[in-house]
Amino acid sequence: MAASMRVVRALGDPALAAILSPTRLLLPISVIPARTKKRMFNAPYLQKKLTVEEMTKKAKAAGIVVPQENLERPINISCTAGILDAYVPPEGDARLSTLSKDGLKQRTEQLKQTAASQLAIRKIKNYDEDFSTKTFPGEAQEIFIEAHNCLTQFDRHKLHSLVTERCYPEMVRGNRYRTIRWSFVESLEPPRIVQVRCPEMVTKGNLYGQVTVRMHSKQTLIIYDRFGRVECGSEEPRDVLEYLVFERHMVNPYGLWRLHGKIVPSWAPPKDPIVKTVMLPGHELKPWQELEDVSMEKQELAPKQWYK
């Protein structure tokens, strides 16, 4: 202490003595940061967007391997994507007699198409020895009836084994909130094969058999909406003429004949319109009220001033 007082007397400054005081030196020193300059900040939406090439260059410089993305579309090889060389139904089928002039023309056109069908039948029999043009129409009719019964019960697991992957979404689309009642009454004419095709797809030797079967039968169909009201159809049986296409992947030894699609001729009559259930605006009913108890008086709208 005496030495420090001697330094103070020599310097003659009381402030310096306070700084050099040993009690002052023992106190902790606090550092307060002070912001002197505002740094520039780029918002994310104002930053320059890098192109794909610049991003790949940066990734390569950082040692990151970017996998190559190829736009690939998955395909299903168990069935084709459509009906190849679709059969063109003659106009007035099931209404013309074979003894009339137009009926004879239809018969001659059918005989011309038998040449291509016979070649396709030979290819099919190389892979399916049990295939016969006499017994197949009856089997196709059983597949058709069983598939529609599974549709009414919505047995989707069994339905997949009866219809192809192309036909399945067309059958079940829009039936989530509907109730379907369908029945097969009788067959007006025995089903028969009108066309057979066996094309190759993707690679050589990858064969698909497509058989078009003509069915003339009586059926009943009623479709109810989610409120239980009839949208279309009736309980009375109607005559239905259909051209159904059945397909099988011939190369697959475990393949099955399945329903693939339906050919709708251009001269077919239009379908009946669907009656939809809508809610009409009206009075809000309380749980203990009925619609008949509430007077349906016309509400007059209050005049309102419109401004442009």
C-alpha positions, 0 to 999 in steps of 0.5 A: 500500500505504501508503494502504491501511494508513492507511485501516486505521489509521483504521478500526481493523479488520483484517478490513476491511483484508483485504477492501480488499487489492488482492490480494484484489480481483483474485481471481475471484468464484464464485457458488453458487446456493442453492435456497430454495423448491420449485416446484410440479410438475404431473404429466402424468397429473394435468393437466386434459385439454382438450376439443376445443373448448378445443383449437380455441380455443387453436389459433385464438388461436395462429394455427394453422388446424385442418383439419376432419376428416370421417368419410368411408368410401371406396367402390368404384363398380366393383361393388355391395356385395351381391346386389340382389333376390336370386333365391329358389331353389325347394325341391327344384330339380333333383329334381322333374320338370316333369311333377309337380304341384310341378314345374309350380308352379315353372315358373309362378313362373319365368314370373311373374319373366320380366317383370322380367327382360325389362325388365332385359335391355333396359337391359343391351342398351342398353350391351352389344349383344353380350349374349345370354341364349343365349350368356351361360350358357356364358361365365359357366361359363367365367368360373366355371371359370377363376376357381376354377383361378386360386384353386387356383394363387393367381394373384391378379392374374388373379383380380381380373379374374374376380371383383368386389371383394366376391367376392375376399375371400370366396374367398381368406379362410382359404386362406393355409396351405391347399392346394386341389385343385379340378376341373370334371368335367362339366356335368349340365345346361346352365347357364341364366339364372334372373334378370336385374336392372339396378338404379341405384346412387348416382345416376340412370343409374349402372346395374349388371347382375346375372345369376343363372345356375343351374349343375348340374355334377360337381366334385371338391374336396380341401382340405389343411391346412399339414401335408398332411392332408385337411381336407375333400373327396374325390377322388370327383366330387360333384353340385353345384347352384349359383346364381351371380351375375355383375355388370358396371358397365354405364356403364363402357365397359371393364367386364367380367362378373365373378363377384359372389357365390353364392346358398345356398338355405335348404333346402340340406344342411349342409356337411361338418365340417372335420377340424382337425389338433391336437397331443396332449401327450406325451413330448418326443422327441429327434431320433434317437428315434421315437414307437414306441420311447418307452413311453407310460406314464401319468404319475401326478400328484403330490398337491398341497395346495390352499388357499382 
